[in-house]
Amino acid sequence: MKTITLFGSENCHKSIYYQNFFESRNLEFTFQDVLKNDNFAQELRNLYPNGNLHFPTILIDDKRLRNPNDKDLLKWLNK
């Protein structure tokens, strides 16, 4: 089973989109609100060389996807 982590914000429409995407497919995921939790924000910054807070970002195991389209997201979920 894949580990899915969604870095985003509850006020971000794309973050909400991905939450609904995972829930509608009964996929377990962890949502980390980077605007409410500094530890989550730092974890996200550590994923990028420039240290910026790029969200939404999805981690599927060790694969980092920044704002992926459905096709790319499904590709990595089905690998």
N, C-alpha and C positions, 0 to 999 in steps of 0.2 A: 504494500500500500504506500502511496506517495504521501509525502509531507507537504502540505500547502500552507503558505503563509502569505497573507495579504497585508501589505503596508499601505495605509491610506488615512483618510479622515472621514468621520461620519457625515461631514458637510460636503464632501466631494461627490459629485454625481457619478463619476467613473468608479470610485470606490464602492458606491452603492450598487452600481451595475454589476461589478464583479462579485459582490456578496450575493446578489440575486442569482447570478450565473451559477455559482457553486451550490447554493441552496436548492435551486431548481433541479439540479442533477444529483442531489443527495450526497454531495462530496463534503467530507470533513475538512475544515480549514480553520486557521487561526487568524483573527483580525487584530492588527496592531495599529491603534490610532496614534499616529506620529505627532499630532498636534496637541494631544492630551497627555502624552507620556514621553518624557525626555529620554528615557532608556530606549524606547522603541525608535525614537527619532535618531538617536546615536547609532543604533543597530543598522538602520537604513542608510545613514550617511557612510557607514563603514563599507557598504556594498559598492560604493562608487568612488573612483580615484579622486574626483574633485571634491568629495565630501558634501555634495549638495543633497538636499532633501527632495529627491525625485519620487513623487507618488502620483498615482498608485504604482507600486511595484509588487510583483508576485514572485515568490520563490516556490518552485516545484522541486523538491529535494534541493539540489545545489544549483539548479538552473534559474537565472535571474531574468525576468521578463518585465520590461517597463511599458505599461499601457498597451498590452498586446491586443490584437484583433482576435475575434473568436476562433478563426482558423488556426492561428499560431498557438493559441491557448489550448485548444483541443489536441493539436499535434503533440505538445509536450505532456499533456495529461495522459495521452494514450501510448506514450513510449514505454 
